[in-house]
């Protein structure tokens, strides 16, 4: 019975022109002599690769073959199973297709593996075939789970002995211990895989809490023994080029590394607490900043208003919003469109979060007197066409920004206010003359980041018209309105949160003649708002509700991020 099976495989290999008759005859002779499978004989001889054999076997049993070396694995899918199960069954989820979870398997006929995957993920499984080596490599790249963390923790030395020491050599040694290095790398890699923007390492009385900020919300991932805290802090300070012996004052640093095939910049901030130093890592993925304005969530009309304003030869465009609302991403998206060979772009930032090719980026350093205002005065003598100011913080930098626009430069800057009209009154409070603001400012963009509903598990919800009218939701003639909301239980795709990803909610104030008159007459933010709305400005909350109607986000999420 064995010979026909091997002949069938041989015929398939010949039909696919992977081997010739002579190679097949030699392999069959060795197969009959040694008892090794025909496929293994051909691989050992170097005639066939494991991938080629797996591809043919997949065709034989009618299951699709996937080459993981060339397939774009979805990290969110990959992390739906833990490393232990993946290694036990030699499987890894790689994608979603037709509401099914596509799982690469070395043995797609393993019904026990299929059943376990179905129960663990709550999804129907679409098996595809690949090689064991490719699966092992993919598990190493994508699955950094608590299994790896626990294995590393067991190898950690007893670091509590140095917890009270001030000896720099002891701290240096603790930070360079191999298990500590591996543990810190795992934390950062896992955060990158999860799409976290920040990592919080917080010492408590008895343990260390590790939290990731994902889609703007902090999520606790694990608690580690308190004994490893000195080693973690020392390791991160070494990476960030910080003083490892100084624990009494806050410190800042940064470093770069490769994680999940991406180049990641990490900003480190330490602050002393009663139980030790808290460390916060800001994870800066360079690829995530390279987005076009249309991808950020701007609706067509506000997008046109904003684009028309910053593409003028001179003027000022202000982006406002709280910390973490995506202002830098919006400015960089605008700079990407403006950055051409024939223009000189200079930015003043604190800190320089992302490096843009073709631009001249200046890092503010207040310790040596390199403030925003001082830097602005210098760069205006460097013949710039476009100037980006990371943040207007004081009267001097505000006046310099306006004067730069009035002297023929395009100025992009950020300001911390709650809405777009308030940016005008804020600059007046900083001492900038109203008539100068009216002449120099072309547009103000206010923004927030709202979590997007998970498309795989979102569910419909019915709201009473009376409630919707109370919160300002667009009126409807019906007594009830049906829109989507988050599934409280979520699903594996969204890590059981009900949300996946974020989208911008925007308010664009275009400064036309009527708005200028209000500004010159020292009008309040409310008066500016009334005139701007009459001219077509869509308020933040209204833009959020428009995205609710499109099924992108929920009413509750809009109310969470917009006052």
C-alpha positions as CSV (number, residue, x, y, z in Angstrom):
1,X,0.0,0.0,0.0
2,X,3.0,2.3,0.6
3,X,4.3,2.2,-3.0
4,X,1.1,3.7,-4.8
5,X,1.1,6.6,-2.2
6,X,4.8,7.3,-3.0
7,X,4.2,7.0,-6.7
8,X,1.3,9.4,-6.4
9,X,3.6,11.9,-4.7
10,X,6.3,11.3,-7.3
11,X,3.8,12.0,-10.1
12,X,2.7,15.2,-8.5
13,X,6.4,16.3,-8.1
14,X,7.0,15.5,-11.8
15,X,3.9,17.3,-12.9
16,X,5.0,20.4,-11.1
17,X,8.5,20.0,-12.7
18,X,10.1,20.1,-9.2
19,X,12.2,16.9,-10.0
20,X,13.0,14.8,-13.0
21,X,12.6,11.1,-13.7
22,X,16.2,10.3,-12.8
23,X,16.0,12.1,-9.5
24,X,12.7,10.3,-8.7
25,X,14.1,6.8,-9.5
26,X,17.2,7.4,-7.3
27,X,15.0,8.7,-4.4
28,X,12.6,5.7,-4.7
29,X,15.6,3.3,-4.6
30,X,16.8,5.0,-1.4
31,X,13.3,5.0,0.0
32,X,12.9,1.3,-0.4
33,X,16.3,0.7,1.1
34,X,16.3,3.0,4.1
35,X,12.5,3.1,4.7
36,X,12.6,7.0,4.9
37,X,9.7,8.8,3.2
38,X,10.1,9.8,-0.4
39,X,9.8,13.5,0.6
40,X,12.4,13.3,3.3
41,X,14.8,11.5,0.9
42,X,14.4,14.3,-1.7
43,X,14.9,17.0,0.9
44,X,18.0,15.3,2.4
45,X,19.5,15.1,-1.1
46,X,18.9,18.8,-1.7
47,X,16.7,18.1,-4.7
48,X,13.6,19.6,-3.0
49,X,13.0,22.2,-0.3
50,X,10.7,21.6,2.6
51,X,8.5,24.4,1.3
52,X,8.2,22.9,-2.1
53,X,7.3,19.5,-0.6
54,X,4.7,21.0,1.7
55,X,3.1,22.9,-1.2
56,X,2.7,19.7,-3.2
57,X,1.3,17.8,-0.2
58,X,-1.2,20.6,0.4
59,X,-2.3,20.3,-3.2
60,X,-2.7,16.6,-2.8
61,X,-5.1,17.0,0.2
62,X,-6.8,20.0,-1.2
63,X,-5.7,22.6,1.3
64,X,-4.0,25.9,0.4
65,X,-0.3,26.4,0.9
66,X,1.1,29.7,2.3
67,X,4.7,30.7,2.3
68,X,5.1,32.6,5.6
69,X,8.3,34.3,4.4
70,X,6.3,36.3,1.8
71,X,2.9,36.5,3.5
72,X,2.0,39.7,5.5
73,X,1.1,38.2,8.8
74,X,-1.5,40.2,10.8
75,X,0.1,40.7,14.3
76,X,-3.4,41.1,15.9
77,X,-4.3,37.6,14.5
78,X,-1.0,36.0,15.5
79,X,-1.4,37.0,19.1
80,X,-4.8,35.4,19.5
81,X,-3.1,32.2,20.7
82,X,-0.4,31.9,23.3
83,X,3.1,30.7,22.5
84,X,2.7,27.4,24.5
85,X,-0.3,26.2,22.4
86,X,1.3,27.5,19.2
87,X,4.5,25.5,19.8
88,X,2.6,22.4,21.0
89,X,0.6,22.1,17.8
90,X,3.0,24.0,15.4
91,X,0.3,26.5,14.4
92,X,0.0,30.3,14.2
93,X,-2.9,32.5,13.2
94,X,-1.9,34.7,10.3
95,X,-5.0,36.5,8.9
96,X,-8.8,36.9,8.7
97,X,-10.7,35.7,5.7
98,X,-14.5,35.6,5.2
99,X,-15.1,36.0,9.0
100,X,-12.8,33.0,9.7
101,X,-9.4,33.0,11.4
102,X,-6.8,31.8,8.9
103,X,-4.3,29.5,10.8
104,X,-1.0,28.3,9.3
105,X,-0.5,24.6,10.4
106,X,2.2,22.1,9.8
107,X,-0.4,19.4,10.1
108,X,-3.9,20.7,9.0
109,X,-5.5,17.3,9.7
110,X,-4.9,17.6,13.5
111,X,-8.5,17.8,14.6
112,X,-7.5,18.3,18.3
113,X,-5.5,21.4,17.3
114,X,-8.5,22.7,15.3
115,X,-10.9,22.1,18.1
116,X,-8.7,23.9,20.7
117,X,-8.1,26.8,18.3
118,X,-11.9,27.1,17.8
119,X,-12.6,27.1,21.5
120,X,-9.7,29.5,22.4
121,X,-10.5,32.1,19.8
122,X,-14.3,31.7,19.5
123,X,-13.9,31.8,15.7
124,X,-14.3,29.4,12.8
125,X,-10.8,28.2,11.6
126,X,-9.6,28.2,8.1
127,X,-6.5,26.0,8.0
128,X,-3.6,26.5,5.6
129,X,-0.4,24.5,5.2
130,X,3.1,25.7,5.7
131,X,6.4,24.3,7.0
132,X,7.4,23.7,10.6
133,X,10.5,25.9,10.3
134,X,8.4,28.8,9.0
135,X,5.9,28.4,11.8
136,X,8.7,28.3,14.4
137,X,10.2,31.5,13.0
138,X,6.8,33.2,13.0
139,X,6.2,32.2,16.6
140,X,9.5,33.7,17.6
141,X,8.7,37.0,15.8
142,X,5.1,37.5,16.8
143,X,4.4,35.6,20.1
144,X,5.9,37.4,23.0
145,X,3.5,36.2,25.7
146,X,3.3,35.6,29.4
147,X,4.8,32.1,28.8
148,X,8.1,33.8,27.6
149,X,7.8,36.3,30.4
150,X,7.4,33.6,33.1
151,X,10.3,31.6,31.7
152,X,12.5,34.7,31.9
153,X,11.3,35.6,35.4
154,X,12.4,32.2,36.6
155,X,16.0,33.0,35.4
156,X,16.2,36.4,37.1
157,X,18.6,36.7,40.0
158,X,17.6,37.9,43.4
159,X,17.9,41.6,42.8
160,X,16.4,42.7,46.1
161,X,19.8,42.7,47.6
162,X,20.7,45.9,45.7
163,X,17.3,47.6,46.1
164,X,18.7,49.9,48.8
165,X,22.2,50.3,47.4
166,X,23.5,53.5,45.8
167,X,26.5,51.9,44.3
168,X,26.5,52.6,40.6
169,X,28.5,49.5,39.7
170,X,25.9,47.3,41.3
171,X,23.1,49.0,39.5
172,X,25.0,48.8,36.2
173,X,25.5,45.1,36.7
174,X,21.8,44.6,37.5
175,X,20.8,46.4,34.3
176,X,23.1,44.3,32.2
177,X,22.0,40.9,33.6
178,X,21.0,38.7,30.6
179,X,17.5,37.8,32.0
180,X,16.8,41.5,32.7
181,X,17.8,42.5,29.2
182,X,15.5,39.8,27.8
183,X,12.6,40.7,30.0
184,X,12.8,44.4,29.1
185,X,13.0,43.5,25.4
186,X,9.9,41.3,25.8
187,X,8.0,44.1,27.4
188,X,8.8,46.5,24.6
189,X,8.2,43.9,21.8
190,X,4.8,42.9,23.3
191,X,3.8,46.6,23.5
192,X,4.7,47.1,19.9
193,X,2.7,44.0,18.9
194,X,-0.3,45.3,20.8
195,X,0.0,48.7,19.2
196,X,0.6,50.5,22.5
197,X,1.7,54.1,22.5
198,X,3.0,54.1,26.1
199,X,4.4,51.6,28.6
200,X,4.0,52.4,32.3
201,X,6.2,50.5,34.7
202,X,4.9,51.3,38.2
203,X,6.4,50.0,41.4
204,X,4.0,49.2,44.3
205,X,4.6,48.1,47.8
206,X,4.8,44.4,46.9
207,X,5.0,44.2,43.1
208,X,5.5,46.1,39.9
209,X,2.5,46.9,37.7
210,X,3.0,47.0,33.9
211,X,0.4,48.8,31.8
212,X,0.1,49.6,28.1
213,X,-1.8,52.6,26.7
214,X,-3.6,51.1,23.8
215,X,-6.0,53.2,21.7
216,X,-5.7,56.0,24.3
217,X,-6.8,53.8,27.3
218,X,-4.4,52.3,29.9
219,X,-4.7,48.5,30.2
220,X,-2.9,46.4,32.8
221,X,-1.0,43.5,31.3
222,X,0.8,41.9,34.2
223,X,2.2,42.3,37.7
224,X,5.9,41.3,38.3
225,X,7.8,40.6,41.5
226,X,9.1,43.7,43.2
227,X,12.6,42.2,43.3
228,X,13.1,42.8,39.6
229,X,12.3,46.5,39.7
230,X,15.9,47.8,40.3
231,X,17.1,45.8,37.3
232,X,14.4,47.0,35.0
233,X,15.0,50.6,35.9
234,X,18.7,50.3,35.6
235,X,18.4,48.6,32.2
236,X,16.1,51.3,30.8
237,X,18.3,54.1,32.2
238,X,21.4,52.5,30.5
239,X,19.5,52.4,27.2
240,X,18.3,56.0,27.6
241,X,21.8,57.2,28.5
242,X,20.5,58.4,31.9
243,X,22.2,58.6,35.3
244,X,21.5,55.1,36.9
245,X,22.6,56.2,40.4
246,X,20.3,59.2,40.6
247,X,16.8,58.3,41.9
248,X,15.8,61.5,43.6
249,X,14.9,63.7,40.6
250,X,13.0,63.0,37.3
251,X,15.1,62.2,34.3
252,X,14.5,61.9,30.5
253,X,16.2,59.9,27.8
254,X,15.6,58.1,24.5
255,X,16.9,55.2,22.5
256,X,16.1,53.3,19.3
257,X,15.6,49.6,18.6
258,X,14.2,47.1,16.1
259,X,11.0,45.4,17.2
260,X,8.6,43.2,15.0
261,X,10.5,44.3,11.9
262,X,10.0,48.0,12.7
263,X,12.4,50.7,13.6
264,X,11.1,52.0,17.0
265,X,12.1,55.2,18.8
266,X,11.5,55.1,22.6
267,X,11.3,58.1,24.9
268,X,12.1,57.3,28.5
269,X,10.8,59.4,31.5
270,X,11.5,58.5,35.1
271,X,9.8,60.1,38.2
272,X,10.5,59.2,41.9
273,X,7.5,57.8,43.8
274,X,7.2,56.5,47.4
275,X,7.7,52.9,46.3
276,X,10.5,53.6,43.8
277,X,11.0,55.1,40.4
278,X,8.1,55.0,37.9
279,X,9.2,54.6,34.3
280,X,7.1,55.7,31.3
281,X,8.2,54.7,27.8
282,X,6.7,56.6,24.9
283,X,6.8,54.2,21.9
284,X,7.3,56.1,18.6
285,X,6.7,54.0,15.5
286,X,8.2,55.9,12.6
287,X,5.9,54.1,10.1
288,X,2.7,55.2,12.0
289,X,3.5,58.9,11.6
290,X,3.7,58.7,7.8
291,X,0.0,59.0,7.1
292,X,-1.8,61.2,4.6
293,X,-4.4,63.7,5.8
294,X,-7.1,61.7,4.2
295,X,-6.3,58.7,6.4
296,X,-6.5,60.7,9.6
297,X,-10.3,61.0,9.5
298,X,-10.9,64.5,8.1
299,X,-14.1,64.8,6.2
300,X,-13.9,66.1,2.6
301,X,-15.0,69.7,3.3
302,X,-12.9,70.3,6.5
303,X,-10.0,68.6,4.7
304,X,-10.2,71.0,1.8
305,X,-10.4,74.0,4.2
306,X,-7.3,72.9,6.0
307,X,-5.4,71.9,2.9
308,X,-6.1,75.2,1.1
309,X,-4.8,77.2,4.2
310,X,-1.4,75.5,4.6
311,X,-0.7,75.4,0.9
312,X,-0.6,79.2,0.7
313,X,2.8,80.8,0.4
314,X,2.5,82.4,3.8
315,X,0.3,82.4,6.9
316,X,-0.3,80.5,10.0
317,X,-2.1,77.2,10.6
318,X,-2.7,76.2,14.3
319,X,-3.5,72.7,15.5
320,X,-5.0,72.5,19.0
321,X,-6.0,69.7,21.4
322,X,-4.9,68.1,24.6
323,X,-1.7,66.0,24.9
324,X,-2.0,62.7,23.0
325,X,-4.8,63.9,20.6
326,X,-2.7,63.4,17.5
327,X,-1.6,67.0,16.8
328,X,2.0,66.0,15.8
329,X,0.7,63.4,13.4
330,X,-1.6,66.0,11.7
331,X,1.3,68.5,11.4
332,X,3.7,65.9,10.0
333,X,1.0,64.8,7.5
334,X,0.8,68.4,6.4
335,X,4.6,68.7,6.2
336,X,4.8,65.6,4.1
337,X,2.6,67.3,1.5
338,X,4.6,70.5,1.7
339,X,8.1,69.0,1.8
340,X,9.6,69.4,-1.7
341,X,13.1,69.9,-3.0
342,X,12.5,73.5,-3.8
343,X,11.4,74.6,-0.3
344,X,13.4,74.9,2.9
345,X,11.5,73.3,5.9
346,X,12.7,73.9,9.4
347,X,11.0,72.6,12.5
348,X,11.5,73.6,16.2
349,X,10.4,70.8,18.5
350,X,10.6,69.6,22.1
351,X,11.3,66.8,21.7
352,X,11.9,65.8,18.1
353,X,9.6,62.7,18.1
354,X,10.0,61.6,14.5
355,X,12.7,62.4,12.0
356,X,11.4,63.5,8.6
357,X,13.7,63.2,5.6
358,X,14.4,66.4,3.8
359,X,13.6,68.6,6.7
360,X,15.8,70.5,9.2
361,X,14.6,69.6,12.7
362,X,15.9,71.5,15.7
363,X,15.7,70.1,19.3
364,X,14.9,72.7,21.9
365,X,17.3,72.7,24.8
366,X,16.3,75.2,27.6
367,X,19.4,74.3,29.7
368,X,21.7,76.0,27.2
369,X,19.2,78.8,26.3
370,X,17.9,77.2,23.1
371,X,14.2,78.0,23.8
372,X,11.4,78.1,21.2
373,X,11.7,81.9,20.9
374,X,15.5,82.0,20.7
375,X,15.5,79.2,18.1
376,X,12.8,81.0,16.0
377,X,14.9,84.1,15.9
378,X,17.8,82.1,14.6
379,X,16.1,80.0,12.0
380,X,14.4,83.1,10.5
381,X,17.9,84.1,9.4
382,X,18.3,80.7,7.7
383,X,16.0,81.5,4.8
384,X,13.1,79.1,5.6
385,X,10.0,78.8,3.5
386,X,8.0,76.7,6.0
387,X,8.4,76.7,9.8
388,X,6.9,74.2,12.1
389,X,6.7,75.2,15.8
390,X,6.2,72.1,18.0
391,X,4.2,74.1,20.6
392,X,3.5,77.7,21.4
393,X,4.1,77.9,25.1
394,X,4.6,81.6,25.9
395,X,4.0,85.2,24.8
396,X,7.4,85.4,23.1
397,X,7.0,82.3,20.9
398,X,3.4,83.3,20.0
399,X,4.5,86.8,18.8
400,X,7.4,85.3,16.9
401,X,5.1,82.8,15.1
402,X,2.7,85.6,14.0
403,X,5.5,87.9,12.9
404,X,7.1,85.0,10.9
405,X,3.8,84.5,9.0
406,X,3.5,88.3,8.4
407,X,7.1,88.4,6.9
408,X,6.3,85.8,4.2
409,X,6.7,82.3,5.9
410,X,4.2,79.5,6.2
411,X,4.0,78.6,9.9
412,X,2.5,75.4,11.3
413,X,2.2,75.2,15.1
414,X,0.3,73.7,18.0
415,X,-1.5,75.2,20.9
416,X,-3.3,73.7,23.9
417,X,-6.9,74.8,23.9
418,X,-10.2,72.9,24.1
419,X,-11.6,74.0,20.7
420,X,-10.6,75.9,17.6
421,X,-12.2,79.4,18.4
422,X,-10.5,79.3,21.9
423,X,-7.1,79.3,20.1
424,X,-7.7,82.9,19.0
425,X,-8.6,84.2,22.4
426,X,-5.7,82.3,23.9
427,X,-3.2,84.1,21.7
428,X,-4.8,87.4,22.5
429,X,-4.3,86.6,26.2
430,X,-0.7,85.9,25.4
431,X,-0.3,89.5,24.3
432,X,-0.6,89.2,20.5
433,X,-2.6,92.1,19.0
434,X,-6.0,91.0,17.6
435,X,-5.4,92.7,14.2
436,X,-2.1,90.8,13.8
437,X,-3.9,87.5,14.5
438,X,-6.7,88.3,12.0
439,X,-4.1,89.1,9.4
440,X,-1.7,86.2,10.0
441,X,-3.9,83.1,10.9
442,X,-5.5,81.2,8.1
443,X,-7.0,78.3,9.9
444,X,-7.3,76.6,13.3
445,X,-7.8,72.8,13.6
446,X,-9.0,71.3,16.9
447,X,-8.9,67.5,17.2
448,X,-9.4,64.5,19.4
449,X,-8.8,60.8,18.9
450,X,-11.8,58.5,19.3
451,X,-11.6,54.7,19.4
452,X,-13.0,52.9,16.4
453,X,-15.5,50.2,16.9
454,X,-14.4,46.7,16.2
455,X,-16.1,45.8,12.9
456,X,-16.1,42.1,13.8
457,X,-18.1,42.4,17.0
458,X,-19.9,45.8,17.1
459,X,-23.6,45.5,17.7
460,X,-26.6,47.7,17.1
461,X,-28.1,49.8,19.8
462,X,-31.4,51.7,19.9
463,X,-31.5,55.2,21.5
464,X,-34.5,57.3,22.4
465,X,-34.9,60.5,20.4
466,X,-35.3,62.5,23.7
467,X,-31.9,61.4,24.9
468,X,-30.3,62.1,21.5
469,X,-31.8,65.6,21.4
470,X,-30.4,66.2,24.9
471,X,-26.8,65.4,23.8
472,X,-27.1,67.2,20.5
473,X,-27.2,64.2,18.2
474,X,-28.5,65.2,14.7
475,X,-32.3,65.3,14.9
476,X,-34.4,62.5,13.4
477,X,-38.1,62.3,12.8
478,X,-38.3,58.8,14.3
479,X,-38.9,58.2,18.0
480,X,-35.8,56.0,18.2
481,X,-32.5,55.8,16.3
482,X,-30.4,52.7,15.7
483,X,-26.7,53.0,15.5
484,X,-23.7,50.8,16.3
485,X,-22.1,50.6,19.8
486,X,-19.2,48.5,21.3
487,X,-19.8,44.9,22.3
488,X,-19.1,44.9,26.0
489,X,-17.6,41.4,25.7
490,X,-15.5,42.2,22.6
491,X,-13.9,39.5,20.6
492,X,-10.4,38.0,20.1
493,X,-9.8,40.4,17.2
494,X,-10.1,43.5,19.5
495,X,-8.6,41.8,22.5
496,X,-12.1,41.8,24.1
497,X,-12.3,45.6,24.3
498,X,-15.0,46.2,21.6
499,X,-12.6,48.7,20.0
500,X,-9.7,48.5,17.5
501,X,-7.7,51.5,16.3
502,X,-8.5,55.2,16.6
503,X,-9.8,57.9,14.2
504,X,-9.5,61.7,14.4
505,X,-12.5,63.9,15.3
506,X,-11.9,67.4,13.9
507,X,-13.1,71.0,14.0
508,X,-11.7,73.3,11.3
509,X,-12.1,77.1,11.7
510,X,-11.3,79.0,8.5
511,X,-10.5,82.6,9.1
512,X,-12.5,84.6,6.5
513,X,-13.5,88.3,6.5
514,X,-16.4,87.9,8.9
515,X,-14.4,86.0,11.5
516,X,-11.6,88.5,11.1
517,X,-14.0,91.3,12.1
518,X,-15.0,89.5,15.2
519,X,-11.3,88.9,16.1
520,X,-10.4,92.6,15.6
521,X,-13.3,93.7,17.7
522,X,-12.0,91.5,20.6
523,X,-14.9,89.0,20.2
524,X,-15.1,86.1,22.7
525,X,-14.6,82.5,21.7
526,X,-18.4,82.0,21.7
527,X,-18.9,84.9,19.3
528,X,-16.3,83.5,17.0
529,X,-18.0,80.1,17.2
530,X,-21.4,81.5,16.3
531,X,-20.1,83.3,13.2
532,X,-18.0,80.2,12.2
533,X,-20.9,77.8,12.4
534,X,-23.0,80.1,10.3
535,X,-20.2,79.9,7.7
536,X,-20.2,76.1,7.8
537,X,-17.8,75.0,10.6
538,X,-18.7,71.6,11.9
539,X,-18.1,71.4,15.7
540,X,-16.1,68.6,17.3
541,X,-19.0,66.8,18.8
542,X,-21.0,67.0,15.5
543,X,-18.1,65.6,13.5
544,X,-17.9,62.7,16.1
545,X,-21.7,62.1,15.7
546,X,-21.2,62.0,11.9
547,X,-18.7,59.2,12.4
548,X,-21.2,57.4,14.7
549,X,-23.7,57.5,11.8
550,X,-21.1,55.9,9.6
551,X,-20.7,53.1,12.1
552,X,-17.0,54.1,12.8
553,X,-17.4,54.9,16.5
554,X,-20.0,55.0,19.2
555,X,-22.0,57.8,20.9
556,X,-20.4,56.9,24.3
557,X,-16.9,57.2,22.8
558,X,-17.6,60.6,21.3
559,X,-19.0,61.8,24.6
560,X,-15.9,60.5,26.4
561,X,-13.4,62.5,24.3
562,X,-15.4,65.6,23.4
563,X,-16.8,68.0,26.0
